[in-house]
Amino acid sequence: MSYLIRGATLPDGTTTDLLLRDGVLAEGPADGAEVIDAEGLRVLPGLVDLHTHLRQPGREDAETIETGSRAAALGGYTAVCAMANTDPVADAAGIVEQVWRLGREVGLVDVQPVGAVTLGLGGERLAELGAMADSAARVRVFSDDGHCVHDAAVMRRALEYVKAFDGVIAQHAEDPKLTAGAQMNEGEQSARLGLTGWPAVAEEAIIARDALLAAHVGSRLHVCHVSTAGSVEVLRWAKSRGIRVTAEVTPHHLLLTDELAATYDPVYKVNPPLRTAEDVNALREALADGTIDAVATDHAPHTREDKECEWAAARPGMLGLETALPIVLRTMVETGLLDWAGVAERMSHAPARIAGLTGDGATGAHGRPLAAGEPANLVLVDPSASWTVTPEGLASISRNTPYAGLTLPGRVVATFLRGRATVLDGKAQA
Ligand SMILES: NC(=O)N[C@@H](CC(=O)O)C(=O)O
């Protein structure tokens, strides 16, 4: 099937026709192509998520590679990096290959497995980083996400190891000694609610330490879900020194604050926790000026049992794939902080570069320019359509969206993966 997308507006604001043929953006006659009228629609390169929890293997009651892939395609994504905190943990070549293959079989989005840094996420012994890199899954991003690689010597060794194949360690920056028993952001709200606080310094101290380690080793560090104004300062300092550090921010940290904990509704419980309005403003500014390179969802599905309970017993995490782009439009574009080219950079080009997905690899190329000869990975968005989030209306098995009832701008009309429609007329194809 080939498509002629007529009159779509590119990220730079110019309007063009795009011919999708044989998996690539083609030139020449559009004979036989299905015509899509894209007047008034925005086209973006297929979005790339650096941080997705797909829960398979192990917690298929919360999400599967298939349901998570569908949610991703509906959110405008063509590639997602699947986190390693599955059961079993993705710490060996066999497991990452299985995840990669299952993603290919579903075929809605390229599922790029993230490998664990340490065996069983235990923080002590390095996982088979080289074997995962050499496997069919061609792993380049390694993370113990959900856990911090807390031992500085282990972190140093991991950074040294991945240099050989231009891998990157994606750190969940949280000093576990400083967050023991933590339930929410440490501050005025936690004092008022009587909940144990998760102090900003637990994140900031690890980012500073890891930036210094990355500089010492000459390796690449990526910081997951940056959540505080102080972290932004540390990142600014590290980048100004030429340290090879990149960072991501989640949509929920760009919009929501710790005042929501006063509801005691565990849908707002997440790690790192929601912070203050000052933090939110600093994160938006950092994403605008490039101190934070990318938006990543940290899509974290949880069952009702794990979420609809007392705050203290609930698992941290929230859904994100289907709402990420609308939240970025609300917080960054409507506020004038980013234009559409900026959205393309922060949600497609930069994450693809960080994850090593821009070249031809096992999963093809993502985050490439929308130019002739490039893989036809793209999304069409209706910027003028708004929609109201309902948990039942989402494709995820789980229901833990913090945005229920919220009306958001921007509807994904169609998503294409190598020229094949994975979403058409706002509906997933399979
Ligand atoms: N981000 C979250 O709140 N949850 C993550 C893991 C974690 O970081 O705790 C999950 O896997 O559910």
The ligand as an ORCA input file, in Angstrom:
! r2SCAN-3c Opt
* xyz 0 1
  N       8.224      5.393     37.464
  C       7.461      4.735     38.291
  O       6.798      5.351     39.123
  N       7.387      3.396     38.253
  C       8.228      2.527     37.494
  C       9.499      2.169     38.156
  C      10.016      3.163     39.118
  O      10.724      4.076     38.681
  O       9.727      3.051     40.309
  C       7.492      1.241     37.203
  O       8.071      0.307     36.634
  O       6.308      1.155     37.550
*
